[in-house]
Amino acid sequence: MEVQLQRSYLEYSNALFREGFLDGQFVQLQMLRDDSNPDFVVEVVTLFFEDSQRILNELSKTLDEQNVDFKKIDANVHQLKGSSSSIGAQGVRNACIAFRSFCDAQDVESCLRCLQQVKQEYLLVKSKLEALLRLEQQIVAAGGVVPTLSDFS
């Protein structure tokens, strides 16, 4: 059972890298997990989910204001870009890069379109990471060790 779960974990992880959802930064994150902090990846990814949701809500609110504060928008998008980069969420990071260029141009309509794209990328990577973390928890519950994806670093 444990070996099958580990195999499933590696196959699913490989697919996430191949399909461009994650990059080598996620491997770096995994390498920080050790016996003293086995839940490190889960904790960091959970914080990413919470922060991202807060930022996305803030962006929606700010873009709906009569006088859009593009400095505030840019600061939030920059923060989201940084946190998505730190866990290897490529799609979110790339959508944020495009978003920031429309902030510079102070183009509200394009910013609204980019916000939808960022939300879509976030929800996609969130569902993929949640599935990966569930596999991790199943491996640990079965008494196994979560494999590290060092092939991708």
For each residue, the residues with C-beta under 8 A, 3 or more apart:
1: 4 5 142
2: 5 6 139 142 143 144
3: 6 7 144
4: 1 7 8
5: 1 2 8 9 135 138 139 142 144
6: 2 3 9 10 139 144 145 146 147
7: 3 4 10 11
8: 4 5 11 12 135
9: 5 6 12 13 132 135 136 139 146 147
10: 6 7 13 14 147 149
11: 7 8 14 15
12: 8 9 15 16 131 132 135
13: 9 10 16 17 22 132 149
14: 10 11 17 18 149
15: 11 12 18 19
16: 12 13 19 21 22 128 132
17: 13 14 20 21 22 23 149 152
18: 14 15
19: 15 16
20: 17 23 90 91
21: 16 17 89 90 91 124 125 128
22: 13 16 17 25 26 88 89 90 125 128
23: 17 20 26 88 90 152
24: 27 28 88 152 153
25: 22 28 29 85 86 87 88
26: 22 23 29 30 87 88 149 152
27: 24 30 31 88 148 149 150 152 153
28: 24 25 31 32 88 153
29: 25 26 32 33 40 41 44 86 87 88
30: 26 27 33 41 146 148 149
31: 27 28 148 150 153
32: 28 29 37 40 41
33: 29 30 37 38 39 40 41 146 148
34: 37 38 40
35: 38
36:
37: 32 33 34 40 43
38: 33 34 35 140
39: 33 42 43
40: 29 32 33 34 37 43 44
41: 29 30 32 33 44 45 133 136
42: 39 45 46 133 136 137
43: 37 39 40 46 47
44: 29 40 41 47 48 86 87
45: 41 42 48 49 87 129 133
46: 42 43 49 50
47: 43 44 50 51
48: 44 45 51 52 83 84 86 87 89
49: 45 46 52 53 126 129
50: 46 47 53 54
51: 47 48 54 55 79 80 83
52: 48 49 55 56 80 83 84 92 122 126
53: 49 50 56 57
54: 50 51 57 58
55: 51 52 58 59 76 79 80
56: 52 53 59 60 80 115 118 119 122
57: 53 54 60 61
58: 54 55 61 62 76
59: 55 56 62 63 73 76 77 115 118
60: 56 57 63 64 115
61: 57 58 64 65
62: 58 59 65 68 69 72 73 76
63: 59 60 68 73 108 111 112 115
64: 60 61
65: 61 62 68 69
66:
67:
68: 62 63 65 73 106 108 111
69: 62 65 72 73
70: 73 74 103 106
71: 74 75
72: 62 69 75 76
73: 59 62 63 68 69 70 76 77 103 111
74: 70 71 77 78 100 103 104
75: 71 72 78 79
76: 55 58 59 62 72 73 79 80
77: 59 73 74 80 81 96 99 100 103 118
78: 74 75 81 82 96 100
79: 51 55 75 76 82 83
80: 51 52 55 56 76 77 83 84 92 96 118
81: 77 78 84 85 92 93 96 97 100
82: 78 79 85 86
83: 48 51 52 79 80 86 87
84: 48 52 80 81 87 89 90 92 93 96 122 125
85: 25 81 82 88 89 93
86: 25 29 44 48 82 83
87: 25 26 29 44 45 48 83 84 129
88: 22 23 24 25 26 27 28 29 85
89: 21 22 48 84 85 92 93 121 122 125 129
90: 20 21 22 23 84 93 94
91: 20 21 94 95 121 124 125
92: 52 80 81 84 89 95 96 118 121 122 125
93: 81 84 85 89 90 96 97
94: 90 91 97 98 121
95: 91 92 98 99 114 117 118 120 121
96: 77 78 80 81 84 92 93 99 100 118
97: 81 93 94 100 101
98: 94 95 101 102 114 117
99: 77 95 96 102 103 111 114 115 117 118
100: 74 77 78 81 96 97 103 104
101: 97 98 104 105
102: 98 99 105 107 110 111 114
103: 70 73 74 77 99 100 106 111
104: 74 100 101
105: 101 102 110
106: 68 70 103
107: 102 110 111
108: 63 68 111 112
109: 112 113
110: 102 105 107 113 114
111: 63 68 73 99 102 103 107 108 114 115
112: 63 108 109 115 116
113: 109 110 116 117
114: 95 98 99 102 110 111 117 118
115: 56 59 60 63 99 111 112 118 119
116: 112 113 119 120
117: 95 98 99 113 114 120 121
118: 56 59 77 80 92 95 96 99 114 115 121 122
119: 56 115 116 122 123
120: 95 116 117 123 124
121: 89 91 92 94 95 117 118 124 125
122: 52 56 84 89 92 118 119 125 126
123: 119 120 126 127
124: 21 91 120 121 127 128
125: 21 22 84 89 91 92 121 122 128 129
126: 49 52 122 123 129 130
127: 123 124 130 131
128: 16 21 22 124 125 131 132
129: 45 49 87 89 125 126 132 133
130: 126 127 133 134
131: 12 127 128 134 135
132: 9 12 13 16 128 129 135 136
133: 41 42 45 129 130 136 137
134: 130 131 137 138
135: 5 8 9 12 131 132 138 139
136: 9 41 42 132 133 139 140 146
137: 42 133 134 140 141
138: 5 134 135 141 142
139: 2 5 6 9 135 136 142 144 145 146
140: 38 136 137 143 144 146
141: 137 138
142: 1 2 5 138 139
143: 2 140
144: 2 3 5 6 139 140
145: 6 139
146: 6 9 30 33 136 139 140
147: 6 9 10
148: 27 30 31 33
149: 10 13 14 17 26 27 30 152 153
150: 27 31 153
151:
152: 17 23 24 26 27 149
153: 24 27 28 31 149 150
